[in-house]
Structures are given as structure tokens and as C-alpha cells.
Amino acid sequence: MLGHEIFARVDEEYMLDDFNLKGLESYVPNLRHAIFYVLNYEISDSEDDPVEAEQETIGKYAEIVYGLIHARYVHTPKGMKQMMLKYQKGTFGTCPRVYCEHQPLLPYGQSETPGASPVRFYCMRCQ
């Protein structure tokens, strides 16, 4: 998806593992619905099925929950490998400074709180 190049593809098993979701309920109400939305799963229980008005809200929560899970996933060996490959390909862009000679950039977040600060990019040459 255009605009989501900085994200690694998180494994479905990782997203469904309760251990990896610990503490995320405080950021995202209806955590399971948001995860199912990301995974394109259908909710089988009709009582638990969100009404259409809530779908948009759940979609917004799905973006937040994916970002939070992604922040944890990139610290796993698989996640680091994916991010390294993206870095080597220059997926995150290159430094615009002349003396950096198109050094690939690396994205980082300054806060674990969703929306607290924008993603920033780090250049290894000019720091």
C-alpha cells in the first residue's frame, strides 16, 4: 500500500499470540475486533459483531494496533531481517544532503504512545 513502505509485514501468528498483545488493550478498545479487521477475519458471534457505524472507528483502531504490534515485531529476528532488507534497498529514502552521498535512511519513533510524535528518519552519516 502506498504510504506504508516503512512497515514490515507482521506474521499472522505473531499478531494472534496473546503474549505479543500484552498491554495493548489500554491503547485500543476492542483489540480483537481491530486485529480481526487487520487480518480480514470475520467475527463469527453476531452479538460481538460491530455495527456499520463502528466499522470506521474499528478501522482507525486497526491502524493504531498494527503500528503498536509492528513496533514490537521489528525487534524480533524476522522483523529485523525485513527492516534490514528495506534499508538496504533504500525503501525508506535517502539523505538529501550532498555530503551524505544518498545514504539510506532508517525510520525511528521517539515515543511508544500512538500519535505522540511523527516517524523520523535517521542518516548514519550526518546523524
N, C-alpha and C positions, 0 to 999 in steps of 0.2 A: 504494500500500500504506500502511496506517495506520502511523504512526510513522516513515515515511521521507520526510516532507514536505521536510526540509532538503536532500535530494539532488536535483540536476538530472539529467535523463535524458541519459546519456552516449551519444553516437553509436556505433553498432556498428563503423564504420570506425575510429574513434578507439581503441576497445578492442582491435582486432585489429592495429593498427600497432605493429610491434616497437619503434620509436623511443619511443613513449609508455609502453612497458612496461619500459624500461631500468632496471635496478636493483631491480625488484620481486621478482625471484627470491629475494633474500635475506630477504624478509618472508614469502613464500608458497611452500612447496614445491608441486610440481605446478601451477605457474602456469597452464599451458594448460588443464588439467582444470578449474581454478577459473573461468577465463574462459569456457570452453565451458558450464559449469554456469550461469553468469550469463546467457549468451546463449541457453540452452536448446538447444544444439547436441548432437548425438550424436557420440560418439567412434567412428570407423569401424574402427580397428585393435583386434581382440579382445585382443591382448596388452597393449595400453595401456589397456584398459577397466577402470576401478576396480571392485572387488567391492562388494557392497552395504554391507558394514561400513565401507568407506571413503567411501561416499556422504555420510554425515553429516559426516565430517571435511572433505570437499571442500566441502560446503555452508557450513561455518564459514569456510573459507578464501575462499570466493566472497564472503562479506560483507566480509572484510578487503580483498580485492583490489579490490572495487568502491569501497570507501572511498578506497583509495590512488589509483586511477585518477581518481575523482571530484575529489580534491584537486588533481590536475594539470589536469583538464578545465575546472574553473571559472576557470582563468587564460587560457583561450582566448577569442576574441571570442564564439563561440557560447555557451560556458559562462557568461561574464559576463552576456550578454543574458538567459539563462534565470534566473540568480540575481537580476538586477535586476527582472525581472518578478515573481518570487516576493516580493521585498522590497516592491515597490510594492503588491502585493495584500495584504500583511500575513500571508503564509503562515507566516512564522517567529514570529508572535505580536507582541504589543505590550508596551511597558514598563508595568509595574504601578504605577509612581509617578504620583501625581496631577499633579504639575507637568510631567510629560513629555507629557501630553495624548494618550495612546495612540500614542506614537511607535513606528513599526515597528522591530523588532529585526533584527539581522544576525548570523547564526551565524559563528563562527570557531573554529579549532582552535589550541591552544597548542603542539602538537607534531606532527611528521610521523610519529612512531612509533605504530603502531596500539595502542590501549588505554592509552597513556601518560597521557592526560588526557581528561576528557569535553568534549563540544562546549559552548562557552559562547556567550552571546548578548550583543551589543553594542548599547547605546542611544546614538544620536548626540546626544541632548540631555543626558543625565546622565553619560555617558561612564563 
